[in-house]
Amino acid sequence: MAFYSPPGSGVPSAPPPNPKDSLAKAEKLLEEVNARLQQLDQEKQHIQNLKHQYLEKLEKVSGLSRDAVREQLLSEAEKYYAADLARIVEQTRQDYSARAAELAQEIIIGAMLHGATDYTAEYTVSLITLPNESVKGSIIGKEGRNIAAFEKATGVEIEIEEGNTIRLSSFDSIRREIARRSLEFLIKDSRITPTRIEEVVNATRRQMDNILVDEGRKICAACGVYNLHPDLITTIGKYRFRFSYGQNLGIHTIEETKIGIQVARELGLSDDIISEIRLGCLLHDIGKVITDEEGTHVQLGVQFLKKFDLPEVVINAVAEHHEDKPFSSSVSRIVWVADAISGSRPGARYEPHEAYVKRLAQIEDIGKFFPEVAEVYAFQAGRDVRIIVKPEMISDSELTLLVSKIRQKLEKEAQYVGQIKITAIRESRATDITKAK
């Protein structure tokens, strides 16, 4: 081996390598590599050709194509392992069946936890704390004129409690809210007269439109729904002042929407379907706050929503959330499930059995007040009343007048939420028996 010696070392140095020789060697090596790769490609192609020829010979000898052979082998293997496969399939089915209940519980529990909201039960009264007992005299007025004027203007009953408390009682929560705001303003204003009461109540009633819009926006935002028609938002605002067995409709709607969305996400549904579920949960009970028309809250809600440009699947979910119609989509099913969870959970709704029976008995007693009535039956928690009249005491033409009288008496004396449908039935029969021959 030659070593390079620096100048002056006394050792003769080897000449440096020629770059041209190195380049020639590299090119020669590259040619050999390329030739070898080309030879390998040719050998690979030759092997592929031999494989193809042998397969063709096998197909010709056996009389079967490759696909046919593959199917035959699979069929034989399936027959051979049929018992093992059946056992595996059955075991897998049992495992998933056992796991299904657990998974369903996890989904529902997770949805309920996600949808939990702060909740305070409110019923049919509002309490107002007075600054002192001397205010009671101003509210009552001379010979009770002020309190009578207030009850007439608001349609709300005032009950004077012991101590510094006044109770406002009404099943119409919007009337009760108007009365509460009006009375609080009158107490601060200290000018309580029949004329002043009427002015304040009318002004508060006009302000309720803005209040409903604000409440509607809050509920929509809590449900994650935006850009609705202003009329829809105003109507949704009434949820805040509507109660069903002590459960606030606004809180119930927010809670149900959260549960429905969580269930949909656990099921892996698309964002478009989740948006439809949001709307369905938000609007499912909108018919409960429509009080100027007749019909069930489902019918009223569907009729009202058809005025707006809403997806058909959302309107169907409203129409089907009490199973009045068969479910037409997964949206309807999830809205129904979420509604059932929110409404039936412990603590959501409550009405003592004694109060429930008393309310039905009161409705039936009001109907029996009229001498032409034979029997009265209250159905659907008092929302549907059937009256059987004595046909000999009333004619068909007088039947309509009787129903109107009963309606007026119920509106004046009965305690109820929403509407009561009154149906009077008059039936006359003629019976005769032939003589025996």
MOSULGI-V769111 format. One record per residue. RES is the residue in one letter. D_LAST is the distance of its C-alpha to the last C-alpha in whole Angstrom. Layout:
RES_D_LAST / RES_D_LAST
//
This chain:
M_149 / A_151 / F_151 / Y_152 / S_155 / P_156 / P_159 / G_162 / S_161 / G_163 / V_160 / P_160 / S_156 / A_154 / P_153 / P_150 / P_147 / N_147 / P_143 / K_143 / D_143 / S_140 / L_138 / A_139 / K_138 / A_134 / E_134 / K_134 / L_132 / L_129 / E_130 / E_129 / V_126 / N_125 / A_125 / R_124 / L_121 / Q_121 / Q_121 / L_118 / D_116 / Q_117 / E_116 / K_113 / Q_112 / H_113 / I_111 / Q_108 / N_108 / L_109 / K_105 / H_104 / Q_105 / Y_104 / L_101 / E_101 / K_102 / L_99 / E_96 / K_98 / V_98 / S_95 / G_93 / L_91 / S_92 / R_93 / D_89 / A_87 / V_90 / R_89 / E_85 / Q_86 / L_88 / L_85 / S_82 / E_84 / A_85 / E_81 / K_80 / Y_83 / Y_82 / A_78 / A_78 / D_80 / L_79 / A_75 / R_77 / I_79 / V_76 / E_73 / Q_76 / T_77 / R_73 / Q_72 / D_76 / Y_74 / S_71 / A_72 / R_75 / A_72 / A_71 / E_74 / L_75 / A_72 / Q_73 / E_76 / I_75 / I_73 / I_75 / G_78 / A_76 / M_75 / L_79 / H_80 / G_77 / A_78 / T_79 / D_80 / Y_77 / T_76 / A_73 / E_72 / Y_69 / T_68 / V_72 / S_75 / L_78 / I_81 / T_84 / L_86 / P_90 / N_90 / E_87 / S_89 / V_87 / K_84 / G_85 / S_86 / I_82 / I_81 / G_83 / K_83 / E_80 / G_78 / R_79 / N_80 / I_77 / A_75 / A_76 / F_76 / E_73 / K_72 / A_74 / T_73 / G_69 / V_71 / E_70 / I_74 / E_74 / I_77 / E_78 / E_80 / G_84 / N_85 / T_81 / I_79 / R_75 / L_74 / S_70 / S_68 / F_65 / D_67 / S_70 / I_72 / R_72 / R_73 / E_76 / I_77 / A_77 / R_79 / R_81 / S_81 / L_82 / E_84 / F_86 / L_86 / I_87 / K_90 / D_91 / S_90 / R_90 / I_86 / T_85 / P_81 / T_83 / R_85 / I_82 / E_80 / E_83 / V_83 / V_79 / N_79 / A_83 / T_81 / R_78 / R_80 / Q_82 / M_79 / D_79 / N_82 / I_81 / L_78 / V_80 / D_82 / E_80 / G_78 / R_81 / K_82 / I_78 / C_79 / A_82 / A_81 / C_78 / G_81 / V_80 / Y_82 / N_82 / L_78 / H_78 / P_79 / D_75 / L_74 / I_77 / T_76 / T_72 / I_73 / G_75 / K_72 / Y_71 / R_74 / F_72 / R_69 / F_67 / S_64 / Y_64 / G_67 / Q_69 / N_71 / L_70 / G_73 / I_74 / H_71 / T_72 / I_75 / E_74 / E_71 / T_74 / K_76 / I_74 / G_73 / I_76 / Q_77 / V_74 / A_75 / R_79 / E_78 / L_76 / G_79 / L_77 / S_79 / D_80 / D_78 / I_75 / I_76 / S_77 / E_73 / I_72 / R_75 / L_73 / G_69 / C_70 / L_72 / L_69 / H_66 / D_65 / I_67 / G_63 / K_63 / V_66 / I_64 / T_63 / D_63 / E_60 / E_56 / G_55 / T_56 / H_59 / V_59 / Q_58 / L_60 / G_63 / V_62 / Q_62 / F_65 / L_67 / K_66 / K_69 / F_72 / D_73 / L_72 / P_71 / E_68 / V_68 / V_68 / I_66 / N_63 / A_64 / V_63 / A_60 / E_59 / H_61 / H_58 / E_56 / D_54 / K_55 / P_56 / F_60 / S_62 / S_65 / S_68 / V_68 / S_65 / R_65 / I_68 / V_67 / W_64 / V_66 / A_68 / D_66 / A_64 / I_67 / S_69 / G_66 / S_65 / R_68 / P_69 / G_70 / A_69 / R_66 / Y_65 / E_63 / P_62 / H_58 / E_58 / A_59 / Y_57 / V_54 / K_55 / R_56 / L_52 / A_51 / Q_53 / I_52 / E_48 / D_49 / I_51 / G_47 / K_45 / F_48 / F_46 / P_43 / E_41 / V_41 / A_38 / E_40 / V_43 / Y_44 / A_47 / F_48 / Q_51 / A_53 / G_52 / R_53 / D_49 / V_47 / R_43 / I_42 / I_38 / V_38 / K_36 / P_34 / E_33 / M_37 / I_39 / S_38 / D_39 / S_42 / E_43 / L_43 / T_46 / L_48 / L_46 / V_47 / S_51 / K_51 / I_50 / R_53 / Q_55 / K_55 / L_55 / E_58 / K_60 / E_58 / A_57 / Q_60 / Y_59 / V_61 / G_60 / Q_57 / I_53 / K_51 / I_48 / T_44 / A_42 / I_38 / R_36 / E_32 / S_29 / R_26 / A_23 / T_19 / D_16 / I_12 / T_9 / K_6 / A_4 / K_0
//
